[in-house]
Amino acid sequence: MKSAIRFAMLALVLVIVALVSALTAMRFAIHGQEVEVPPLVGLGPAEAERQLAGLGLQVSIERQYYSPQIPEGRIMSQLPLPGTKVRRGWLVRVAQSLGKTRVTIPDVTGQSEHAAELNIRRRGLDVASMAKVEEAGIPADQVLAQSPTANETQVAAPRISFLVSAAAEPQAFVMPSFVGQPLGSASRSLQDAGFRLGNVNVVVAAASPAAGDAGNPAGANAASPSTAPVFPPAQTGPSAQPVAPVQAGPASIIVSQVPGAGQKVLAGAAVNFEVR
């Protein structure tokens, strides 16, 4: 019995030792893959790449800036910072110096977006960003402001940002109901609100069937006055006169409209009516 207990304790000790050894080996393996990022500021891209390659790291030039302190072509900043421990294969991002500012920032305010972009690219500059804003009384596609401003000397990056005017969106309204109103007053209301009077069609009221037609079998099959318009009977003989078409007037009453009441319409839209 004692030998069995002694054997079990020995096995447990061996398992614990194996676990500790495995954890220690894993820790050394992980930390063995870590390296310390060297300082790169002031180095050229080729020299920085050689140093990082010896440590199993990579380099990428992400930005370029003007600098009166760092000579042109040299690295002026890096990320991660020097002394940071990273794993092998890590990418170190750097910014390269363009040296002292040698270009003059042009004044492109008042120019079109396309002309301003051509102007700055001709000088070796780039467009950093472009924002648009609606401005009353100013034509669309016009540069309102820029950063850096014209002839500025303390320029960090060879890029210019623009603020460009945008075309104003047409104002939207909810169409009211004009049904039952006289055409004249509705037309004035439309013009005052900035809308246009569209097509006006006259709906001819159907005439009541004559008493003599009550016994006419054909009258039973005639279209209902509410579903088919009734036209004046054609006149024949020497006394026949042309029938003048019915015209809409200011006193005509609106019976329907397009767009209908409650629909969304834009300023300047045309509204069509049917009147009687």
C-alpha positions in Angstrom: 0.0 0.0 0.0 2.8 2.3 0.9 4.6 1.6 -2.3 1.5 2.4 -4.3 1.2 5.8 -2.6 4.9 6.5 -3.1 4.5 5.6 -6.8 1.5 8.0 -7.2 3.4 10.9 -5.5 6.4 10.3 -7.7 4.2 10.4 -10.8 2.5 13.6 -9.7 5.9 15.2 -9.1 7.0 14.2 -12.6 3.8 15.7 -14.2 4.3 19.0 -12.3 8.0 19.1 -13.5 6.9 18.5 -17.1 4.3 21.3 -17.0 6.8 23.8 -15.5 9.4 22.8 -18.1 6.9 23.2 -20.9 5.8 26.7 -19.7 9.4 27.8 -19.3 10.2 26.6 -22.8 7.2 28.3 -24.2 8.1 31.6 -22.5 11.6 31.5 -23.8 10.3 30.7 -27.3 8.0 33.6 -27.2 10.5 36.1 -25.8 13.2 34.7 -28.1 11.1 36.0 -31.1 10.9 39.5 -29.7 13.4 42.2 -30.7 13.9 45.8 -29.8 13.2 48.5 -32.4 16.3 50.5 -33.1 16.3 54.4 -33.6 15.9 55.2 -37.2 15.5 59.0 -37.2 18.2 60.7 -39.3 18.9 57.5 -41.3 18.3 57.1 -45.0 15.7 54.5 -46.2 18.3 52.0 -47.4 20.3 52.1 -44.2 17.1 51.8 -42.1 16.0 48.8 -44.1 19.3 47.1 -43.6 19.2 47.6 -39.8 15.7 46.3 -39.6 16.3 43.3 -41.9 19.0 42.1 -39.5 16.5 42.0 -36.7 13.8 40.4 -38.8 11.7 43.6 -39.1 10.3 45.5 -42.1 10.1 49.2 -42.9 7.4 51.2 -44.7 7.5 55.0 -45.7 4.0 56.1 -44.8 4.3 60.0 -45.0 6.5 62.8 -46.3 6.8 66.1 -44.6 8.8 69.3 -44.9 11.4 69.8 -42.2 14.0 72.5 -41.7 16.0 70.3 -39.2 16.0 66.9 -41.0 17.8 66.8 -44.3 15.9 65.8 -47.4 15.4 62.0 -47.8 16.2 61.2 -44.2 13.7 59.6 -41.7 12.2 62.2 -39.4 9.8 60.0 -37.3 9.0 56.3 -36.7 6.4 54.1 -35.1 6.9 52.0 -32.9 9.3 54.3 -31.0 12.9 53.2 -30.4 13.3 50.7 -27.6 9.9 49.1 -28.1 9.9 45.3 -28.1 8.0 43.8 -31.0 7.9 40.3 -32.6 10.0 39.5 -35.6 8.2 40.3 -38.9 6.8 43.5 -37.4 6.3 46.5 -39.8 7.9 49.8 -38.7 6.2 52.8 -40.2 8.3 55.9 -40.8 7.9 59.4 -42.2 10.5 60.8 -44.6 11.7 64.4 -44.7 11.3 66.6 -47.8 13.8 69.1 -46.5 13.0 72.8 -46.3 10.0 74.2 -48.1 10.9 75.1 -51.6 7.4 75.7 -53.1 5.1 78.7 -53.0 1.5 77.9 -51.9 -0.7 79.3 -54.7 -3.9 81.2 -54.1 -6.7 79.1 -55.6 -9.7 80.7 -53.9 -12.4 81.7 -56.4 -11.2 79.1 -58.9 -13.2 76.0 -59.9 -12.4 72.7 -58.2 -10.8 71.3 -61.4 -8.7 74.4 -62.1 -7.5 74.6 -58.5 -6.4 70.9 -58.5 -4.5 71.4 -61.8 -2.8 74.5 -60.3 -1.5 72.8 -57.2 -0.4 69.6 -58.9 1.6 71.7 -61.5 3.6 72.9 -58.5 4.3 69.5 -57.1 1.6 69.6 -54.4 -1.2 67.2 -53.7 -4.8 67.5 -52.6 -5.1 66.4 -48.9 -8.9 66.7 -48.6 -11.9 68.4 -50.1 -15.1 69.4 -48.3 -18.2 70.9 -49.8 -20.7 73.3 -48.3 -23.9 75.0 -49.6 -23.4 78.8 -49.7 -26.3 81.1 -50.7 -25.5 83.4 -53.6 -22.3 81.7 -54.6 -22.1 79.5 -57.7 -21.4 75.8 -57.3 -17.9 74.3 -57.8 -16.0 77.3 -56.5 -13.1 77.2 -54.0 -14.1 79.2 -50.9 -11.1 78.6 -48.7 -7.8 76.6 -48.6 -5.4 75.4 -46.0 -2.5 76.2 -46.0 -3.3 79.8 -47.1 -1.6 81.4 -50.1 2.2 82.2 -49.7 2.4 80.5 -46.3 5.9 79.6 -45.3 5.4 77.3 -42.3 4.2 74.4 -44.3 4.5 70.9 -42.9 3.2 68.7 -45.7 3.0 69.2 -49.5 -0.8 68.9 -49.5 -3.6 71.5 -49.6 -7.2 71.1 -48.4 -10.1 72.8 -50.1 -13.5 74.1 -49.1 -15.7 74.1 -52.2 -19.2 75.5 -52.7 -21.9 73.0 -53.6 -25.2 73.4 -55.4 -28.1 74.0 -53.1 -30.7 71.2 -53.0 -34.2 72.3 -54.1 -36.6 72.9 -51.3 -39.2 70.3 -50.7 -42.8 70.9 -49.7 -46.0 68.8 -48.9 -48.6 69.4 -51.5 -51.9 70.8 -50.0 -55.4 70.0 -51.3 -56.9 72.4 -53.9 -60.0 70.3 -54.6 -63.2 72.4 -54.3 -61.3 75.7 -54.7 -61.7 78.1 -57.7 -59.0 77.7 -60.3 -58.1 81.4 -60.1 -57.3 81.4 -56.3 -55.5 78.1 -56.5 -53.3 79.4 -59.4 -52.4 82.5 -57.4 -51.5 80.4 -54.4 -49.2 78.2 -56.5 -47.4 81.1 -58.0 -46.9 82.7 -54.6 -45.4 79.5 -53.3 -43.0 79.1 -56.2 -44.9 76.4 -58.2 -46.1 76.3 -61.8 -49.6 75.8 -63.1 -49.5 72.7 -65.4 -52.2 71.3 -67.6 -55.9 72.2 -66.8 -58.5 69.8 -68.2 -62.2 70.5 -68.2 -64.4 67.6 -67.1 -67.8 67.9 -68.9 -70.7 67.1 -66.6 -73.0 64.3 -67.9 -76.6 65.3 -69.0 -79.6 63.7 -67.4 -81.3 61.2 -69.8 -84.5 62.6 -71.6 -87.9 61.4 -70.5 -88.4 59.9 -74.0 -85.4 57.7 -73.4 -86.9 56.1 -70.3 -88.7 53.5 -72.4 -85.9 53.1 -74.9 -84.3 49.7 -74.4 -81.0 51.1 -75.7 -81.0 53.6 -72.8 -80.7 50.8 -70.3 -77.4 49.8 -71.8 -76.0 53.4 -72.0 -73.0 54.3 -70.0 -73.6 55.9 -66.6 -73.1 59.7 -66.5 -70.5 59.1 -63.7 -68.4 56.8 -65.9 -68.6 58.3 -69.4 -68.6 61.9 -70.5 -71.6 63.1 -72.5 -70.9 65.2 -75.6 -73.4 67.7 -77.1 -75.5 66.1 -79.8 -74.3 66.8 -83.3 -76.4 69.3 -85.2 -77.4 68.7 -88.8 -79.1 70.6 -91.5 -78.5 74.2 -92.8 -78.7 75.7 -89.3 -75.9 73.5 -87.9 -73.4 75.5 -85.8 -70.0 74.4 -84.6 -69.9 73.6 -80.9 -67.2 75.7 -79.1 -65.0 73.7 -76.7 -65.6 74.3 -73.0 -62.8 76.6 -71.6 -61.5 76.7 -68.0 -61.8 80.0 -66.3 -60.8 81.5 -62.9 -64.2 80.5 -61.5 -63.9 76.8 -62.6 -63.9 74.5 -59.6 -61.1 72.0 -59.1 -62.2 68.4 -58.9 -58.8 66.7 -58.9 -55.1 67.5 -58.9 -51.7 65.9 -59.7 -49.6 65.6 -57.5 -52.2 64.7 -54.9 -52.6 66.2 -51.5 -49.9 65.1 -49.0 -47.3 64.1 -51.6 -43.7 65.5 -51.4 -42.9 68.0 -54.2 -39.9 70.2 -55.0 -40.0 73.9 -55.5 -40.8 74.9 -59.1 -42.8 71.7 -59.8 -45.9 71.9 -62.1 -49.4 71.1 -60.7 -52.1 69.7 -63.0 -55.8 70.2 -62.4 -59.1 68.9 -63.6 -61.9 71.4 -63.3 -65.6 71.7 -64.0 
